[in-house]
């Protein structure tokens, strides 16, 4: 089943799953936890360029936002996230609600 599972993950699962996270620590933890799950399921990436679809970005940010960082990998992640926001249908949005005002 390993070959069938790897084929399914490569062709059908990873291309459809995209996660957007605005906080660096949560972004890093998402990568860590997802990599642990992939190892548990015996999935192996086929090439070194293949990555999980987790992006460091604000999911509610305008797709025309142009990053102003001098950190190349962050800029590339933001650009890729904007491409996904623009071209892929988003089926589910899960997250904490924005908080404003005072709480009692």
MMTF fields as JSON, N, C-alpha, C and O atoms, coordinates in Angstrom:
{
  "mmtfVersion": "1.0.0",
  "mmtfProducer": "UNKNOWN",
  "numBonds": 415,
  "numAtoms": 416,
  "numGroups": 104,
  "numChains": 1,
  "numModels": 1,
  "chainsPerModel": [1],
  "groupsPerChain": [104],
  "chainIdList": ["A"],
  "bondAtomList": [4, 2, 8, 6, 12, 10, 16, 14, 20, 18, 24, 22, 28, 26, 32, 30, 36, 34, 40, 38, 44, 42, 48, 46, 52, 50, 56, 54, 60, 58, 64, 62, 68, 66, 72, 70, 76, 74, 80, 78, 84, 82, 88, 86, 92, 90, 96, 94, 100, 98, 104, 102, 108, 106, 112, 110, 116, 114, 120, 118, 124, 122, 128, 126, 132, 130, 136, 134, 140, 138, 144, 142, 148, 146, 152, 150, 156, 154, 160, 158, 164, 162, 168, 166, 172, 170, 176, 174, 180, 178, 184, 182, 188, 186, 192, 190, 196, 194, 200, 198, 204, 202, 208, 206, 212, 210, 216, 214, 220, 218, 224, 222, 228, 226, 232, 230, 236, 234, 240, 238, 244, 242, 248, 246, 252, 250, 256, 254, 260, 258, 264, 262, 268, 266, 272, 270, 276, 274, 280, 278, 284, 282, 288, 286, 292, 290, 296, 294, 300, 298, 304, 302, 308, 306, 312, 310, 316, 314, 320, 318, 324, 322, 328, 326, 332, 330, 336, 334, 340, 338, 344, 342, 348, 346, 352, 350, 356, 354, 360, 358, 364, 362, 368, 366, 372, 370, 376, 374, 380, 378, 384, 382, 388, 386, 392, 390, 396, 394, 400, 398, 404, 402, 408, 406, 412, 410],
  "bondOrderList": [1, 1, 1, 1, 1, 1, 1, 1, 1, 1, 1, 1, 1, 1, 1, 1, 1, 1, 1, 1, 1, 1, 1, 1, 1, 1, 1, 1, 1, 1, 1, 1, 1, 1, 1, 1, 1, 1, 1, 1, 1, 1, 1, 1, 1, 1, 1, 1, 1, 1, 1, 1, 1, 1, 1, 1, 1, 1, 1, 1, 1, 1, 1, 1, 1, 1, 1, 1, 1, 1, 1, 1, 1, 1, 1, 1, 1, 1, 1, 1, 1, 1, 1, 1, 1, 1, 1, 1, 1, 1, 1, 1, 1, 1, 1, 1, 1, 1, 1, 1, 1, 1, 1],
  "groupList": [{"groupName": "UNK", "atomNameList": ["N", "CA", "C", "O"], "elementList": ["N", "C", "C", "O"], "formalChargeList": [0, 0, 0, 0], "bondAtomList": [1, 0, 2, 1, 3, 2], "bondOrderList": [1, 1, 2], "singleLetterCode": "X", "chemCompType": "L-PEPTIDE LINKING"}],
  "groupTypeList": [0, 0, 0, 0, 0, 0, 0, 0, 0, 0, 0, 0, 0, 0, 0, 0, 0, 0, 0, 0, 0, 0, 0, 0, 0, 0, 0, 0, 0, 0, 0, 0, 0, 0, 0, 0, 0, 0, 0, 0, 0, 0, 0, 0, 0, 0, 0, 0, 0, 0, 0, 0, 0, 0, 0, 0, 0, 0, 0, 0, 0, 0, 0, 0, 0, 0, 0, 0, 0, 0, 0, 0, 0, 0, 0, 0, 0, 0, 0, 0, 0, 0, 0, 0, 0, 0, 0, 0, 0, 0, 0, 0, 0, 0, 0, 0, 0, 0, 0, 0, 0, 0, 0, 0],
  "groupIdList": [1, 2, 3, 4, 5, 6, 7, 8, 9, 10, 11, 12, 13, 14, 15, 16, 17, 18, 19, 20, 21, 22, 23, 24, 25, 26, 27, 28, 29, 30, 31, 32, 33, 34, 35, 36, 37, 38, 39, 40, 41, 42, 43, 44, 45, 46, 47, 48, 49, 50, 51, 52, 53, 54, 55, 56, 57, 58, 59, 60, 61, 62, 63, 64, 65, 66, 67, 68, 69, 70, 71, 72, 73, 74, 75, 76, 77, 78, 79, 80, 81, 82, 83, 84, 85, 86, 87, 88, 89, 90, 91, 92, 93, 94, 95, 96, 97, 98, 99, 100, 101, 102, 103, 104],
  "secStructList": [7, 2, 2, 2, 2, 2, 2, 2, 0, 0, 0, 0, 0, 4, 4, 4, 7, 7, 3, 3, 3, 1, 1, 2, 2, 2, 2, 2, 2, 2, 2, 2, 2, 2, 2, 2, 2, 2, 2, 2, 6, 6, 7, 7, 7, 1, 1, 6, 6, 7, 7, 7, 1, 3, 3, 3, 1, 7, 6, 6, 1, 7, 6, 6, 7, 7, 7, 7, 7, 1, 7, 2, 2, 2, 2, 2, 2, 2, 2, 2, 2, 2, 2, 2, 2, 2, 2, 1, 7, 7, 7, 7, 7, 7, 7, 7, 7, 7, 7, 7, 1, 7, 7, 7],
  "xCoordList": [0.819, 0.0, 0.859, 0.35, 2.14, 2.986, 3.016, 2.899, 3.17, 3.206, 1.889, 1.883, 0.777, -0.542, -0.73, -1.22, -0.345, -0.493, 0.361, -0.13, 1.63, 2.499, 1.927, 1.959, 1.404, 0.825, -0.399, -0.56, -1.261, -2.455, -2.066, -2.613, -1.125, -0.703, -0.109, -0.436, 0.764, 1.412, 0.428, 0.495, -0.479, -1.339, -2.664, -3.227, -3.174, -4.53, -4.65, -5.552, -3.784, -3.94, -3.164, -3.762, -1.852, -1.043, -1.426, -1.404, -1.773, -2.139, -3.416, -3.664, -4.231, -5.511, -5.502, -6.471, -4.452, -4.431, -3.471, -2.287, -4.022, -3.221, -3.583, -4.759, -2.576, -2.804, -2.122, -0.979, -2.822, -2.275, -2.168, -3.133, -1.016, -0.798, -0.061, 0.896, -0.517, 0.066, 1.178, 2.022, 1.186, 2.191, 3.32, 3.071, 4.55, 5.722, 5.776, 6.069, 5.498, 5.578, 4.534, 4.842, 3.324, 2.276, 2.583, 2.291, 3.165, 3.58, 4.631, 4.542, 5.623, 6.68, 6.106, 6.489, 5.191, 4.582, 3.727, 3.697, 3.042, 2.24, 3.142, 2.814, 4.272, 5.215, 5.74, 5.822, 6.092, 6.615, 5.594, 5.907, 4.374, 3.334, 2.959, 2.781, 2.839, 2.487, 3.598, 3.314, 4.851, 5.956, 5.943, 6.25, 5.591, 5.496, 4.394, 4.571, 3.261, 2.155, 2.564, 2.252, 3.263, 3.71, 4.636, 4.548, 5.521, 6.416, 5.639, 5.968, 4.611, 3.793, 3.046, 2.824, 2.659, 1.926, 2.873, 2.411, 4.154, 5.2, 5.256, 5.774, 4.722, 4.805, 6.199, 6.78, 6.731, 8.024, 7.878, 7.276, 8.44, 8.423, 9.256, 10.284, 8.806, 9.495, 10.726, 11.653, 10.741, 11.901, 12.13, 11.21, 13.337, 13.661, 12.92, 12.863, 12.352, 11.622, 10.179, 9.528, 9.686, 8.311, 8.148, 8.978, 7.074, 6.849, 5.404, 4.522, 5.184, 3.824, 3.21, 3.921, 1.903, 1.211, 0.841, -0.322, 1.799, 1.575, 2.352, 3.55, 1.65, 2.257, 2.167, 1.167, 3.216, 3.274, 2.626, 3.266, 1.34, 0.58, -0.686, -1.091, -1.293, -2.589, -3.639, -3.655, -4.506, -5.482, -6.475, -7.093, -6.645, -7.594, -6.942, -7.617, -5.647, -4.914, -5.218, -5.488, -5.172, -5.407, -4.416, -3.234, -4.887, -4.003, -2.995, -2.021, -3.212, -2.268, -1.195, -0.374, -1.206, -0.216, 1.187, 1.448, 2.071, 3.457, 4.35, 4.429, 5.016, 5.871, 7.053, 7.563, 7.474, 8.596, 9.753, 10.558, 9.825, 10.875, 12.141, 12.076, 13.272, 14.533, 14.912, 16.088, 13.922, 14.15, 13.493, 12.268, 14.32, 13.833, 12.808, 11.806, 13.02, 12.088, 10.729, 9.714, 10.679, 9.382, 8.651, 7.447, 9.361, 8.753, 8.198, 7.097, 8.957, 8.495, 7.238, 6.318, 7.201, 6.024, 4.801, 3.705, 4.994, 3.878, 3.376, 2.168, 4.282, 3.89, 3.121, 2.108, 3.594, 2.91, 1.532, 0.562, 1.442, 0.162, -0.819, -1.998, -0.352, -1.221, -1.693, -2.835, -0.831, -1.236, -2.367, -3.345, -2.221, -3.238, -4.539, -5.608, -4.467, -5.673, -6.394, -7.624, -5.635, -6.213, -6.77, -7.822, -6.089, -6.414, -7.084, -7.618, -7.075, -7.633, -8.926, -9.003, -9.938, -11.153, -10.893, -10.406, -11.213, -11.049, -12.363, -13.404, -12.296, -13.504, -13.807, -14.971, -12.768, -12.96, -11.99, -10.811, -12.493, -11.639, -11.858, -12.978, -10.797, -10.879, -9.908, -8.772, -10.345, -9.429, -10.11, -11.321, -9.315, -9.84, -10.48, -9.986, -11.558, -12.167, -11.275, -10.525, -11.357, -10.596, -11.196, -12.415, -10.342, -10.806, -10.658, -9.624, -11.691, -11.619, -12.433, -13.349, -12.089, -12.832, -12.378, -11.413, -13.083, -12.732, -13.625, -14.795, -13.057, -13.805, -14.102, -13.285, -15.255, -15.642, -15.226, -15.461],
  "yCoordList": [-1.208, 0.0, 1.267, 2.345, 1.162, 2.358, 3.101, 4.326, 2.382, 3.016, 3.689, 4.779, 3.053, 3.63, 4.89, 5.898, 4.846, 5.992, 7.161, 8.287, 6.91, 7.989, 8.609, 9.829, 7.784, 8.287, 9.156, 10.225, 8.694, 9.466, 10.813, 11.85, 10.795, 12.034, 13.004, 14.191, 12.509, 13.366, 13.992, 15.188, 13.181, 13.642, 14.24, 15.078, 13.819, 14.215, 14.963, 15.786, 14.705, 15.319, 16.632, 17.676, 16.59, 17.794, 18.958, 20.103, 18.719, 19.857, 20.576, 21.704, 19.93, 20.53, 21.128, 21.783, 20.928, 21.404, 22.581, 22.481, 23.707, 24.916, 25.517, 25.667, 25.852, 26.477, 27.832, 27.979, 28.813, 30.157, 30.465, 30.294, 30.912, 31.257, 32.586, 32.816, 33.454, 34.788, 34.862, 35.756, 33.949, 33.972, 32.983, 31.83, 33.442, 32.628, 31.342, 30.271, 31.44, 30.251, 29.208, 28.017, 29.633, 28.702, 28.111, 26.942, 28.9, 28.44, 27.333, 26.299, 27.558, 26.566, 25.29, 24.187, 25.432, 24.262, 23.476, 22.247, 24.165, 23.473, 22.611, 21.459, 23.159, 22.38, 21.175, 20.068, 21.4, 20.328, 19.206, 18.035, 19.569, 18.557, 17.822, 16.604, 18.542, 17.888, 16.951, 15.877, 17.342, 16.445, 15.195, 14.107, 15.333, 14.17, 13.229, 12.01, 13.786, 12.966, 12.248, 11.071, 12.952, 12.325, 11.15, 10.118, 11.296, 10.192, 9.016, 7.862, 9.302, 8.238, 7.458, 6.256, 8.136, 7.47, 6.885, 6.348, 6.976, 6.42, 7.141, 6.596, 8.366, 9.134, 9.728, 10.179, 9.728, 10.354, 11.269, 10.903, 12.47, 13.398, 12.813, 12.179, 13.028, 12.48, 13.271, 12.718, 14.566, 15.372, 16.441, 16.771, 16.988, 17.964, 19.286, 20.057, 19.568, 20.817, 20.746, 21.778, 19.552, 19.376, 19.864, 19.565, 20.617, 21.193, 21.02, 20.755, 21.171, 21.21, 22.552, 23.548, 22.58, 23.806, 24.68, 25.056, 25.013, 25.91, 27.185, 27.148, 28.321, 29.584, 30.609, 30.685, 31.385, 32.449, 33.69, 34.461, 33.868, 34.981, 35.199, 34.337, 36.33, 36.631, 36.229, 36.77, 35.302, 34.801, 35.871, 35.741, 36.924, 37.982, 39.158, 40.125, 39.077, 40.16, 40.221, 39.197, 41.407, 41.633, 40.825, 40.755, 40.22, 39.408, 40.249, 39.714, 41.543, 42.422, 42.974, 43.796, 42.517, 42.963, 42.595, 41.445, 43.554, 43.322, 43.374, 44.41, 42.274, 42.247, 43.191, 43.415, 43.735, 44.669, 44.154, 44.936, 42.85, 42.262, 42.056, 41.918, 42.037, 41.706, 40.255, 39.893, 39.439, 38.021, 37.251, 37.151, 36.707, 36.094, 35.006, 34.984, 34.089, 32.969, 33.438, 32.84, 34.497, 35.03, 35.655, 35.452, 36.408, 36.999, 35.925, 36.069, 34.854, 33.779, 33.117, 32.79, 32.92, 32.331, 33.241, 32.766, 34.55, 35.482, 35.52, 35.565, 35.501, 35.502, 34.23, 34.293, 33.083, 31.815, 31.798, 31.332, 32.3, 32.365, 33.254, 32.916, 34.377, 35.259, 34.592, 34.793, 33.799, 33.041, 32.075, 31.96, 31.381, 30.406, 31.12, 30.673, 32.23, 32.982, 33.45, 33.472, 33.818, 34.347, 33.248, 33.436, 32.109, 31.116, 29.839, 29.09, 29.567, 28.312, 28.594, 29.56, 27.753, 27.944, 27.498, 26.391, 28.343, 27.994, 27.417, 28.072, 26.179, 25.475, 25.655, 25.686, 25.773, 25.849, 26.874, 26.889, 27.725, 28.656, 28.381, 28.489, 28.029, 27.714, 28.627, 28.808, 29.193, 30.026, 30.707, 30.598, 31.406, 32.189, 33.453, 34.023, 33.888, 35.134, 36.32, 36.263, 37.376, 38.569, 39.151, 39.244, 39.53, 40.063, 41.582, 42.117, 42.262, 43.707, 44.108, 43.4, 45.232, 45.715, 45.058, 44.294, 45.368, 44.818, 43.638, 43.598, 42.683, 41.522, 41.634, 42.151, 41.158, 41.206, 39.941, 39.786],
  "zCoordList": [0.0, 0.0, 0.0, -0.306, 0.334, 0.404, -0.923, -0.944, -2.03, -3.343, -3.692, -4.263, -3.356, -3.612, -2.781, -3.289, -1.503, -0.624, -1.118, -1.202, -1.444, -1.94, -3.207, -3.369, -4.106, -5.343, -5.051, -5.64, -4.142, -3.773, -3.157, -3.531, -2.216, -1.556, -2.57, -2.556, -3.455, -4.453, -5.431, -5.713, -5.943, -7.041, -6.599, -7.302, -5.433, -5.074, -3.749, -3.595, -2.811, -1.493, -1.362, -1.103, -1.536, -1.345, -2.263, -1.812, -3.521, -4.37, -3.939, -4.365, -3.095, -2.691, -1.298, -0.913, -0.537, 0.845, 0.964, 0.643, 1.439, 1.626, 2.977, 3.308, 3.739, 5.033, 5.089, 4.658, 5.619, 5.776, 7.259, 8.003, 7.684, 9.087, 9.147, 8.407, 10.036, 10.134, 11.193, 11.133, 12.145, 13.211, 12.919, 12.566, 13.07, 12.749, 13.588, 13.055, 14.879, 15.737, 15.332, 15.281, 15.049, 14.625, 13.263, 13.013, 12.388, 11.062, 11.197, 10.534, 12.06, 12.277, 12.894, 12.502, 13.855, 14.488, 13.494, 13.543, 12.605, 11.589, 10.713, 10.432, 10.282, 9.477, 10.26, 9.729, 11.517, 12.349, 12.52, 12.306, 12.905, 13.143, 11.856, 11.873, 10.749, 9.484, 9.018, 8.487, 9.208, 8.864, 9.729, 9.243, 11.004, 11.886, 11.411, 11.418, 11.0, 10.504, 9.223, 9.044, 8.331, 7.085, 7.371, 6.707, 8.348, 8.695, 9.277, 9.007, 10.075, 10.653, 9.578, 9.723, 8.5, 7.42, 6.375, 5.368, 6.584, 5.728, 4.373, 3.399, 4.317, 3.071, 2.945, 3.932, 1.732, 1.459, 0.257, -0.752, 0.38, -0.75, -1.881, -1.643, -3.116, -4.284, -4.694, -5.287, -4.382, -4.745, -3.687, -2.939, -3.609, -2.565, -2.702, -1.744, -3.873, -4.087, -3.583, -3.419, -3.34, -2.908, -1.477, -0.618, -1.217, 0.101, 0.53, -0.288, 1.802, 2.325, 1.954, 1.823, 1.786, 1.394, 2.567, 2.711, 3.408, 4.538, 4.251, 3.969, 4.326, 3.929, 5.048, 5.762, 5.185, 6.179, 5.579, 4.865, 5.884, 5.326, 6.138, 6.918, 5.953, 6.538, 5.514, 4.409, 5.852, 4.888, 4.46, 3.403, 5.253, 4.919, 4.199, 3.845, 3.984, 3.344, 1.846, 1.217, 1.294, -0.129, -0.968, -0.631, -2.053, -2.896, -3.665, -4.193, -3.737, -4.433, -3.497, -3.903, -2.245, -1.276, -1.744, -2.096, -1.746, -2.152, -0.912, -0.252, -0.594, 0.604, 0.46, -0.638, 1.582, 1.593, 2.452, 2.957, 2.61, 3.433, 2.611, 1.39, 3.267, 2.611, 2.866, 2.818, 3.136, 3.401, 2.262, 2.194, 1.366, 0.141, 0.336, -0.378, 1.287, 1.431, 1.915, 1.556, 2.725, 3.166, 1.985, 1.823, 1.165, -0.027, -0.959, -1.49, -1.158, -2.035, -1.472, -2.22, -0.157, 0.479, 0.316, 0.019, 0.511, 0.364, -1.077, -1.313, -2.025, -3.438, -3.793, -4.489, -3.323, -3.583, -2.918, -3.516, -1.697, -1.001, -1.764, -1.873, -2.288, -3.064, -4.35, -4.763, -4.989, -6.185, -5.838, -6.575, -4.704, -4.289, -3.961, -4.376, -3.217, -2.882, -4.139, -4.184, -5.147, -6.381, -7.286, -7.897, -7.384, -8.405, -7.922, -8.74, -6.628, -6.124, -5.362, -4.603, -5.563, -4.76, -3.32, -3.092, -2.365, -0.955, -0.457, -0.502, 0.019, 0.443, 1.931, 2.329, 2.747, 4.191, 4.753, 4.4, 5.625, 6.355, 7.834, 8.335, 8.521, 9.943, 10.674, 10.236, 11.771, 12.527, 13.685, 13.877, 14.444, 15.554, 14.998, 14.025, 15.599, 15.122, 15.483, 16.458, 14.709, 15.091, 16.372, 16.516, 17.272, 18.545, 18.55, 18.149, 19.003, 19.145, 20.363, 20.781, 20.911, 22.067, 23.356, 23.382, 24.406, 25.722, 26.045, 25.663, 26.753, 27.178, 28.652, 29.414, 29.065, 30.486, 31.177, 32.375]
}
